């Protein structure tokens, strides 16, 4: 992008900022710590700090942190770490993010169309808005503008032997990875092309993967006719966690006054949140399989983290009734904290996959930590 065009972006941001302040997470200090926190808030900060510090200490040895720091696995962690840095007010967390991102030159990952490869851009955009360095945003703008100008015509029926079938958002996880990038760009540039593209692609995925009867998202088209051991349809816990988390990010970053796009996402958010709340297990977790938890009895903290984050966000912003949903959120948060080891390691995280699998306490992963930190920041606001 040339300097003149970038200057236009900066001018647009300057003009829009007063109207946007306080309406969306990247543009507000709403996640900053209050001056007189109560004891419950201090407990939340204490365990969040422990989890964040453990993950930073072990990031370099994590295979994805080491080999794919621009990918979606690390990208989900960065989102949680940014929220935590904002909440804690501690500069070392921002310094860590800057160090990681400077090493990768603020680049997105390699595949031009793949939703996973721009997940990292969500945090780049948030960092740009906070620090205003153009290097933080230029690679993201170049990638997103190119994709909009050259949209993929790939099928939504996913087939890993055909790369064009995952050029679009043909799996439900993609609704967390990509749309909030576009909603952020729409909010701070005011250019409708970003949200118009995202809205069209999101709705194509919604109509393809959302099961109206069950009120849940299939992971992708391969699961339409599959069944669990109990005869129920296969609805993956973390897959639907990705969606509710992605919807929360979209709503956080769309301008509050927007009436063109918000109604659809608000309605879908409430619909999915209502269904997910019904599926919480007695132990407080959402398990790997939403409709057959008996076949997957182990806790699963990545699904639980994203769902608690989404539900807590819904209560905090008036989409969900505190009376009805607070007990669900509190139970889920208690389950999450029980999965944290004394050193700060978060356990019971299902490894990378696309469907329900076995989970053990020693399993952890970067996106699990990201979800935990996002949930912790919303819980902090909730107990004010």
KAFENRA-V544705 format. One record per pair of residues at least 24 apart in sequence whose C-alpha atoms are under 10 Angstrom apart, sorted by sequence separation. I is the first residue (numbers start at 1). J is the second residue. D is the distance in whole Angstrom. If there is no record, write none. Layout:
i: {I	I}
j: {J	J}
d: {D	D}
This chain:
i: {178	211	216	217	219	244	245	280	308	309	345	52	56	118	244	247	304	307	308	344	55	97	98	101	118	175	217	243	244	346	97	175	216	244	280	305	52	53	107	174	244	304	305	308	52	98	106	107	169	243	244	304	70	97	105	106	107	113	172	175	277	305	69	70	105	106	107	108	112	113	170	174	175	241	276	277	301	304	305	49	52	69	106	107	108	111	112	169	170	240	241	244	276	304	340	48	52	94	102	106	107	113	114	168	169	172	240	69	70	102	105	106	108	109	112	113	144	168	169	170	171	172	273	277	301	302	49	65	69	101	108	112	113	169	170	171	241	273	276	300	301	337	48	49	70	107	168	169	170	172	240	299	300	301	336	56	70	71	72	113	144	168	169	171	172	273	274	299	70	71	98	113	144	170	171	172	272	273	301	45	49	69	70	71	113	170	237	272	300	301	333	336	337	48	53	56	69	70	76	79	83	112	141	270	299	336	52	56	68	75	78	79	82	140	141	144	269	270	273	45	46	75	78	79	81	82	237	269	333	45	72	73	75	76	77	78	79	80	83	285	332	333	72	73	75	76	78	79	82	141	149	173	270	284	302	305	71	72	74	75	78	79	82	140	148	172	173	174	241	269	284	301	302	304	70	71	72	73	74	75	76	77	78	148	151	171	172	173	273	274	284	285	286	301	302	303	329	333	70	71	72	73	75	76	79	171	172	173	273	277	281	284	285	300	301	302	303	70	71	72	75	145	148	149	156	171	172	237	238	266	277	280	283	284	285	299	300	301	302	70	71	72	75	114	145	148	156	170	171	172	237	238	239	270	280	282	283	284	285	286	299	300	301	302	330	70	114	116	144	147	148	170	171	236	237	238	239	240	269	270	274	277	278	281	282	284	285	298	299	300	329	32	69	70	113	114	115	157	169	170	171	236	237	238	239	269	274	277	280	281	283	284	285	299	31	32	114	115	156	157	236	237	238	267	273	276	277	280	283	284	298	330	31	32	33	34	113	114	115	116	156	215	235	236	237	266	329	31	32	33	113	114	115	235	236	237	31	32	33	112	113	114	115	119	122	126	216	217	234	235	236	277	26	30	31	32	33	111	113	114	115	118	121	122	125	215	216	233	234	235	236	237	300	326	26	29	30	31	32	116	117	119	120	121	122	124	215	216	232	233	234	235	300	25	28	29	31	115	116	119	120	122	123	126	214	215	232	233	234	245	248	300	301	115	116	118	119	121	122	125	129	195	215	216	232	233	244	298	299	300	26	114	115	116	117	118	119	121	122	125	215	216	231	232	242	245	246	296	298	299	300	301	322	25	115	116	117	118	119	120	121	122	159	203	214	215	228	230	231	241	242	245	248	249	252	288	295	296	297	298	299	300	306	310	313	115	116	118	119	122	158	159	199	203	206	210	230	238	241	244	245	248	251	288	295	296	297	298	299	301	302	305	306	309	312	313	316	114	115	118	121	122	125	157	158	159	176	202	228	229	230	237	238	239	240	241	242	243	244	245	247	248	251	287	293	295	296	298	300	301	302	305	308	309	312	315	316	114	115	156	157	158	172	175	176	196	227	228	230	237	238	239	241	242	243	244	245	246	248	249	292	302	304	305	306	307	308	309	310	311	312	313	314	315	113	156	157	173	174	175	176	177	180	184	188	190	195	196	199	227	228	229	230	237	238	241	242	244	245	248	252	302	303	305	306	309	310	312	313	316	317	115	172	173	176	177	180	183	184	187	188	195	199	229	237	238	240	241	244	245	248	251	289	290	301	302	305	306	308	309	312	313	315	316	172	173	175	176	179	180	183	184	186	187	188	228	236	237	238	239	240	241	243	244	288	289	301	302	304	305	306	308	309	311	312	315	316	171	172	173	174	175	176	177	178	179	180	181	182	183	184	185	186	187	238	241	242	245	288	289	300	301	302	303	304	305	306	307	308	309	310	311	312	313	316	172	173	174	175	176	177	180	181	183	184	185	186	187	237	238	241	287	288	302	303	305	306	309	312	313	172	173	175	176	179	180	183	184	237	287	288	301	302	305	308	309	312	172	173	175	176	179	180	182	183	184	187	287	288	301	304	305	308	173	174	175	176	178	180	181	182	183	287	173	176	180	172	176	180	216	175	214	183	26	26	26	27	26	76	25	26	76	26	27	28	72	75	26	27	26	72	73	72	72	238	238	237	239	238	239	13	238	239	238	239	236	237	238	236	237	235	236	234	235	236	10	234	10	245	7	122	6	228	242	245	238	241	245	3	6	223	6	223	220	6	219	220	2	219	1	218	1	1	1	1	27	26	25	24	27	26	27	26	24	23	76	20	20	17	79	16	17	16	17	15	16	13	14	15	16	13	14	15	12	13	12	13	10	11	12	9	10	12	9	8	9	173	9	172	171	26	25	24	25	27	24	25	26	27	24	25	26	23	24	25	27	23	24	25	22	23	24	23	24	23	24	20	22	23	20	21	22	23	20	21	19	20	19	20	19	73	51	80	84	58	80	83	77	78	79	80	81	82	85	44	48	51	54	55	77	78	80	81	84	87	88	47	50	51	53	54	55	76	77	80	81	83	84	87	50	51	53	54	55	74	75	76	77	78	79	80	81	82	83	84	86	87	48	50	51	52	53	54	73	74	75	76	77	78	79	80	81	82	83	84	85	44	47	50	51	52	73	74	76	77	78	80	81	83	84	87	50	51	52	72	73	76	77	79	80	83	87	47	49	50	51	72	73	74	75	76	77	78	79	80	83	47	48	50	74	77	78	80	47	73	77	80	76	65	64	65	63	64	62	63	62	59	59	58	55	55	56	55	55	54	55	52	51	52	51	52	48	51	52	51	48	49	48	47	48	48	49	45	48	44	47	48	44	45	44	45	44	45	41	44	45	41	44	43	41	42	40	41	44	40	41	41	38	41	37	40	41	33	39	40	32	38	31	34	37	38	31	33	34	37	32	33	36	31	32	31	34	30}
j: {202	235	240	241	243	268	269	304	332	333	369	77	81	143	269	272	329	332	333	369	81	123	124	127	144	201	243	269	270	372	124	202	243	271	307	332	80	81	135	202	272	332	333	336	81	127	135	136	198	272	273	333	100	127	135	136	137	143	202	205	307	335	100	101	136	137	138	139	143	144	201	205	206	272	307	308	332	335	336	81	84	101	138	139	140	143	144	201	202	272	273	276	308	336	372	81	85	127	135	139	140	146	147	201	202	205	273	103	104	136	139	140	142	143	146	147	178	202	203	204	205	206	307	311	335	336	84	100	104	136	143	147	148	204	205	206	276	308	311	335	336	372	84	85	106	143	204	205	206	208	276	335	336	337	372	93	107	108	109	150	181	205	206	208	209	310	311	336	108	109	136	151	182	208	209	210	310	311	339	84	88	108	109	110	152	209	276	311	339	340	372	375	376	88	93	96	109	110	116	119	123	152	181	310	339	376	93	97	109	116	119	120	123	181	182	185	310	311	314	87	88	117	120	121	123	124	279	311	375	88	115	116	118	119	120	121	122	123	126	328	375	376	116	117	119	120	122	123	126	185	193	217	314	328	346	349	116	117	119	120	123	124	127	185	193	217	218	219	286	314	329	346	347	349	116	117	118	119	120	121	122	123	124	194	197	217	218	219	319	320	330	331	332	347	348	349	375	379	117	118	119	120	122	123	126	218	219	220	320	324	328	331	332	347	348	349	350	118	119	120	123	193	196	197	204	219	220	285	286	314	325	328	331	332	333	347	348	349	350	119	120	121	124	163	194	197	205	219	220	221	286	287	288	319	329	331	332	333	334	335	348	349	350	351	379	120	164	166	194	197	198	220	221	286	287	288	289	290	319	320	324	327	328	331	332	334	335	348	349	350	379	83	120	121	164	165	166	208	220	221	222	287	288	289	290	320	325	328	331	332	334	335	336	350	83	84	166	167	208	209	288	289	290	319	325	328	329	332	335	336	350	382	84	85	86	87	166	167	168	169	209	268	288	289	290	319	382	85	86	87	167	168	169	289	290	291	86	87	88	167	168	169	170	174	177	181	271	272	289	290	291	332	82	86	87	88	89	167	169	170	171	174	177	178	181	271	272	289	290	291	292	293	356	382	83	86	87	88	89	173	174	176	177	178	179	181	272	273	289	290	291	292	357	83	86	87	89	173	174	177	178	180	181	184	272	273	290	291	292	303	306	358	359	174	175	177	178	180	181	184	188	254	274	275	291	292	303	357	358	359	86	174	175	176	177	178	179	181	182	185	275	276	291	292	302	305	306	356	358	359	360	361	382	86	176	177	178	179	180	181	182	183	220	264	275	276	289	291	292	302	303	306	309	310	313	349	356	357	358	359	360	361	367	371	374	177	178	180	181	184	220	221	261	265	268	272	292	300	303	306	307	310	313	350	357	358	359	360	361	363	364	367	368	371	374	375	378	177	178	181	184	185	188	220	221	222	239	265	291	292	293	300	301	302	303	304	305	306	307	308	310	311	314	350	356	358	359	361	363	364	365	368	371	372	375	378	379	178	179	220	221	222	236	239	240	260	291	292	294	301	302	303	305	306	307	308	309	310	312	313	356	366	368	369	370	371	372	373	374	375	376	377	378	379	178	221	222	238	239	240	241	242	245	249	253	255	260	261	264	292	293	294	295	302	303	306	307	309	310	313	317	367	368	370	371	374	375	377	378	381	382	181	238	239	242	243	246	249	250	253	254	261	265	295	303	304	306	307	310	311	314	317	355	356	367	368	371	372	374	375	378	379	381	382	239	240	242	243	246	247	250	251	253	254	255	295	303	304	305	306	307	308	310	311	355	356	368	369	371	372	373	375	376	378	379	382	383	239	240	241	242	243	244	245	246	247	248	249	250	251	252	253	254	255	306	309	310	313	356	357	368	369	370	371	372	373	374	375	376	377	378	379	380	381	384	241	242	243	244	245	246	249	250	252	253	254	255	256	306	307	310	356	357	371	372	374	375	378	381	382	242	243	245	246	249	250	253	254	307	357	358	371	372	375	378	379	382	243	244	246	247	250	251	253	254	255	258	358	359	372	375	376	379	245	246	247	248	250	252	253	254	255	359	246	249	253	246	250	254	290	250	291	261	122	123	125	126	126	176	126	127	177	128	129	130	174	177	129	130	130	176	177	177	178	349	350	350	353	353	354	129	354	355	355	356	354	355	356	355	356	355	356	355	356	357	132	356	134	371	134	249	134	356	371	374	368	371	375	134	137	354	138	355	354	141	354	355	138	355	138	355	139	141	142	145	184	184	184	184	187	187	188	188	187	187	242	187	188	187	249	187	188	188	189	188	189	187	188	189	190	188	189	190	188	189	189	190	188	189	190	188	189	191	189	189	190	354	191	354	354	249	249	249	250	252	250	251	252	253	251	252	253	251	252	253	255	252	253	254	252	253	254	254	255	255	256	253	255	256	254	255	256	257	255	256	255	256	256	257	257	352	337	366	370	345	367	370	365	366	367	368	369	370	373	333	337	340	343	344	366	367	369	370	373	376	377	337	340	341	343	344	345	366	367	370	371	373	374	377	341	342	344	345	346	365	366	367	368	369	370	371	372	373	374	375	377	378	340	342	343	344	345	346	365	366	367	368	369	370	371	372	373	374	375	376	377	337	340	343	344	345	366	367	369	370	371	373	374	376	377	380	344	345	346	366	367	370	371	373	374	377	381	342	344	345	346	367	368	369	370	371	372	373	374	375	378	343	344	346	370	373	374	376	344	370	374	377	374	365	365	366	365	366	365	366	366	365	366	366	364	365	366	366	369	369	370	369	369	370	370	372	369	372	373	373	372	373	373	373	374	375	376	373	376	373	376	377	375	376	376	377	377	379	376	379	380	377	380	380	379	380	379	380	383	380	381	382	380	383	380	383	384	377	383	384	377	383	377	380	383	384	378	380	381	384	380	381	384	380	381	381	384	381}
d: {9	10	7	10	10	9	9	9	6	9	9	9	9	9	7	10	10	9	7	10	10	9	9	10	9	9	8	9	9	8	9	7	10	10	10	8	9	10	9	9	7	7	8	9	7	8	7	9	10	9	7	8	9	9	8	6	9	9	10	8	9	10	8	8	8	7	9	7	7	9	9	9	9	10	8	9	9	8	7	10	8	9	8	6	7	10	9	7	10	8	10	9	10	7	10	10	10	9	9	7	7	9	10	7	7	8	10	10	7	9	9	8	10	10	9	7	10	9	10	9	8	8	8	8	8	9	8	9	8	8	8	7	10	8	6	10	9	10	9	10	6	9	8	10	9	9	9	6	9	10	8	8	9	10	7	9	7	8	9	10	9	9	10	10	7	7	9	9	6	6	9	8	8	8	8	9	10	6	8	9	8	10	5	9	7	8	9	10	9	10	9	9	10	9	9	8	9	9	10	9	9	10	10	10	9	10	9	10	8	9	9	8	7	9	10	9	9	9	8	9	10	9	7	10	9	10	10	9	8	7	9	8	8	7	9	10	7	9	10	10	10	8	5	10	5	7	9	6	8	8	10	10	8	8	10	10	7	6	9	4	6	9	8	10	8	7	10	10	9	8	9	8	9	10	9	6	7	9	8	8	9	10	9	8	9	9	7	7	10	9	9	8	8	7	8	8	10	8	7	8	5	9	8	9	9	8	5	9	8	10	10	5	6	8	6	5	9	8	7	7	8	9	10	10	8	6	6	10	9	10	7	8	8	5	9	9	5	5	7	8	7	10	10	10	8	7	7	9	5	10	6	8	9	7	10	9	8	8	9	10	6	6	8	9	9	6	10	10	8	10	9	6	8	10	6	7	10	9	8	7	10	10	9	10	10	7	6	8	8	6	9	9	9	9	9	10	8	9	10	8	10	8	5	9	10	10	9	7	9	9	9	5	8	9	7	9	7	7	7	10	6	5	9	9	9	10	9	8	7	8	10	10	9	9	8	9	8	5	7	9	9	10	9	5	5	8	10	9	6	5	5	7	7	6	6	9	6	4	6	8	7	8	9	9	8	10	9	9	7	6	9	10	10	9	5	7	7	9	9	10	10	10	9	8	8	7	7	9	8	7	10	10	10	9	9	8	9	9	7	8	10	8	8	9	9	9	6	10	10	9	7	9	10	9	10	9	10	9	7	4	9	7	9	8	10	10	10	7	8	10	10	9	10	6	10	7	6	9	5	7	9	9	9	7	6	9	10	10	10	7	10	9	8	9	8	6	9	6	9	8	6	8	9	7	9	9	9	8	7	7	9	10	9	10	9	6	8	10	8	9	10	10	10	9	8	9	8	9	9	8	8	5	8	9	9	10	9	7	9	6	8	9	10	10	10	6	7	10	7	8	7	9	7	10	10	10	6	8	5	7	7	6	10	8	10	6	9	7	8	10	9	9	8	7	10	8	8	9	5	8	10	9	10	7	6	8	9	10	8	7	10	8	9	10	8	7	10	9	6	9	8	9	10	10	10	9	8	8	10	9	9	7	9	8	7	9	9	9	9	8	5	7	10	10	10	10	10	7	9	10	6	8	8	6	9	9	7	8	10	9	10	10	9	8	9	9	9	9	9	9	9	9	9	10	10	8	8	8	9	10	9	8	10	9	9	10	10	9	9	10	10	9	8	9	4	5	8	8	5	7	9	7	8	8	5	6	8	9	6	7	10	10	10	6	5	9	7	9	8	7	9	8	9	7	5	8	9	5	6	9	8	10	8	9	10	5	5	7	9	4	6	8	10	6	6	8	7	6	7	8	6	10	9	6	9	8	9	8	9	10	8	9	9	8	8	5	7	8	8	5	10	6	8	9	6	8	10	9	7	8	8	6	8	10	9	9	9	9	9	8	9	9	8	6	8	9	10	9	5	8	9	9	9	8	9	8	8	8	9	8	9	10	10	9	10	10	5	8	9	6	7	6	8	9	5	9	9	10	10	9	8	8	6	6	10	8	7	6	9	8	7	6	9	4	9	5	6	7	9	10	8	8	8	6	9	8	7	7	10	6	7	7	9	9	6	9	9	10	8	8	9	9	9	10	9	8	9	10	9	9	10	9	9	9	8	7	10	9	9	9	10	10	10	9	9	8	8	5	9	9	8	8	10	7	10	10	8	7	8	8	10	10	7	10	10	8	10	10	9	8	9	9	8	8	9	8	8	8	5	7	8	6	8	8	9	9	8	9	9	10	9	8	10	9	9	10	9	10	10	10	10	8	9	9	10	7	10	10	7	7	10	9	8	7	10	10	8	10	9	9	10	9	10	9	10	10	8	8	9	10	8	7	7	10	9	8	9	9	9	8	5	9	10	7	6	6	8	9	9	7	8	8	9	6	9	9	9	10	10	9	10	8	9	10	9	9	9	8	8	8	5	7	9	4	6	10	7	4	9	10	7	7	8	7	6	7	9	9	5	9	9	9	8	6	10	9	8	9	9	9	8	10	10	9	9	9	9	9	9	9	10	9	9	10	10	9	8	7	8	5	9	7	7	6	10	9	8	9	9	9	5	7	7	5	4	9	7	7	7	10	10	7	6	9	9	9	5	8	9	6	6	10	9	6	10	9	10	10	9	8	8	9	9	8	6	8	8	6	7	8	7	7	9	10	8	10	9	8	7	4	9	6	7	8	4	10	5	8	9	6	9	5	6	10	10	5	5	7	9	5	7	10	10	8	8	7	8	9	10	8	7	9	10	7	8	9	10	8	10	8	8	10	9	7	9	9	8	10	10	9	8	10	8	8	10	8	10	8	10	10	9	10	8	7	10	9	7	7	9	10	9	9	8	7	8	8	9	6	9	9	9	10	10	6	10	9	8	10	8	6	8	8	10	10	7	8	10	6	9	8	9	10	5	10	8	8	9	10	7	9	7	7	10	10	9	9	8	7	10	10	7	8	9	9	8	10	9	10	9	9	7	9	9}
